[in-house]
Amino acid sequence: VQLQASGGGLVQPGGSLRLSCAASGSIFSISVMGWYRQAPGKQRELVAIITNGDTTNYADSVKGRFTISRDNAKTTVFLQMNSLKPEDTAIYYCNVRGVRGLYPFNNWGQGTLVTVSS
């Protein structure tokens, strides 16, 4: 499964951005889609995930501000980010997990930079 992320950029504190990640290839084998982020000098961390059953899970730091969703075809995952804070500055990576045949996979997109600054 290949991933193409887009939507990052520079935004002022309190602003909004929407990230998109389009999956291609063996999309029928995907069970979880999500977003992670890595700030400078920090480890990559979970932001939000959504399962095939539409169960969502969010990091405490983004609850109430970020919303993860998918299109009806379940090929594109979105991250709506509102009330952005400087500490949200990071490279955001989309991620998909699943099983194709007998083989699990855990694929990453190329990352998109989000900078929150005045």
C-alpha positions in Angstrom: 0.0 0.0 0.0 1.4 3.4 -1.0 0.5 6.6 0.8 0.6 10.2 -0.4 0.1 12.9 2.3 -0.7 16.5 1.8 -2.0 19.6 3.5 0.8 20.7 5.8 1.9 24.3 6.1 2.4 27.3 8.3 -0.5 28.5 10.4 -0.9 30.9 13.3 -1.8 29.7 16.8 -5.6 29.1 17.0 -5.8 28.4 13.3 -6.8 25.3 11.4 -5.3 22.9 8.9 -6.6 19.8 7.2 -4.3 16.9 6.3 -5.1 14.3 3.7 -3.5 11.0 3.0 -4.5 8.9 -0.1 -3.8 5.2 -0.1 -3.3 3.2 -3.2 -2.5 -0.4 -4.0 -4.0 -3.2 -1.8 -6.4 -0.9 0.0 -8.8 -3.8 0.7 -6.3 -5.2 3.2 -6.1 -2.1 5.4 -7.6 -2.4 8.8 -6.3 0.8 10.5 -5.5 4.2 9.2 -3.9 6.9 11.3 -1.7 9.9 11.8 1.5 10.2 13.9 3.8 13.1 14.4 7.4 13.8 15.3 8.5 17.1 16.7 12.2 18.1 16.6 14.2 16.2 19.2 11.2 14.0 20.1 10.1 10.5 19.3 7.3 9.8 16.9 3.9 9.7 18.7 0.4 8.7 17.9 -2.0 11.5 17.0 -5.1 9.6 16.0 -6.2 6.4 14.4 -9.4 5.1 12.8 -10.3 1.4 12.3 -12.4 -0.3 9.6 -15.2 -0.3 12.1 -14.9 3.5 12.5 -13.6 3.3 16.0 -11.3 6.3 16.7 -8.6 6.9 19.2 -6.8 10.2 19.9 -3.8 11.3 21.9 -4.9 13.2 25.0 -3.1 16.3 23.8 -5.3 16.6 20.7 -8.7 15.4 22.0 -11.4 18.0 21.3 -9.2 19.8 18.8 -8.4 17.2 16.1 -10.8 15.0 14.2 -9.8 11.9 12.1 -12.1 10.7 9.3 -12.1 8.8 6.1 -13.8 9.1 2.7 -16.6 6.6 1.8 -14.2 4.5 -0.2 -11.9 4.2 2.8 -8.9 5.1 0.6 -8.2 8.6 2.0 -7.8 9.5 5.7 -8.1 13.1 6.9 -7.0 14.9 9.9 -8.9 18.1 10.7 -6.8 20.2 13.1 -8.4 23.1 14.9 -7.2 25.4 17.6 -3.6 24.7 16.7 -0.9 25.3 19.3 2.8 25.9 18.8 3.4 22.5 20.4 1.5 20.9 17.5 4.5 21.8 15.3 5.9 18.6 13.9 6.2 16.4 10.8 2.9 14.5 10.5 3.0 11.0 9.0 0.1 9.0 7.8 0.1 5.3 8.6 -1.8 2.2 7.5 -1.8 -1.3 9.0 -3.3 -4.5 7.9 -2.8 -8.0 6.7 -2.3 -9.0 3.1 -2.6 -12.8 2.8 -0.5 -14.1 5.7 1.7 -11.0 5.9 1.0 -8.0 8.2 2.1 -4.7 7.0 2.7 -1.3 8.6 3.3 1.4 6.0 4.2 5.1 6.3 3.6 8.1 4.2 6.4 10.6 3.4 5.4 13.1 6.1 4.1 16.6 5.9 5.4 19.5 7.9 3.0 21.5 10.1 4.3 24.7 11.7 2.3 26.6 14.2 3.8 30.0 14.7 2.9 33.7 14.8 
